[in-house]
Amino acid sequence: DADVTQTPRNRITKTGKRIMLECSQTKGHDRMYWYRQDPGLGLRLIYYSFDVKDINKGEISDGYSVSRQAQAKFSLSLESAIPNQTALYFCATSEGTGGTNEKLFFGSGTQLSVL
Amino acid sequence: SQKIEQNSEALNIQEGKTATLTCNYTNYSPAYLQWYRQDPGRGPVFLLLIRENEKEKRKERLKVTFDTTLKQSLFHITASQPADSATYLCALGENTGFQKLVFGTGTRLLVSP
């Protein structure tokens, strides 16, 4: 079983719809992240959470919201989807030891298309 | 402005040769640098981390160097194999409170038999 599981793997939606992408992890990590990946732009951080009561905006949070329902679950919502939110979305976790070893463990991604 | 540059053109090499990928950065002061491998349709997978006070790190056939004067990291795969074909991403971590990683766009490596 994957340590970081994202659902759905693929999603096609229409402009204006609200959608939710879900992420769950079995690694026992406190820190969870949502990134999006666009061709030529690399991975960009949307939101991150260091524990259940902690939510922080990343560099491109406009148009997105998140919910940390439990240590193992972190969901990303698009309140009103627009075509430029078409991208590959990744959830990631890290151990969060506070040192310089914040390596990330990624899920397999959700390909989202907004028509 | 801040920039992380990886060669956007694919690197094509023959099996058995050494592949060298470059990561250059400007206007960053990274405390460490990480390299990830990403296969099509999959999430990136962590490979190596090198800290600012380290010049070189090795792991099996992989070697990473970090030159803070040149603002550059080189990623080498020796005795490359077709299974090494993937996209390789570098990521910088700065010591500014939350050590947020900033990713480059990646370089695709193609190893032909």
Interface residues (C-beta under 8 A of the other chain):
Chain A: V4 G40 L41 G42 L43 R44 L45 Y48 N56 G58 F90 A92 T100 N101 E102 K103 L104 F105 F106 G107 S108 G109
Chain B: I4 S8 A31 Y32 Q34 Y36 G41 R42 G43 P44 V45 F46 L49 R51 L89 A91 G93 N95 F98 Q99 K100 L101 F103 G104 T105 G106
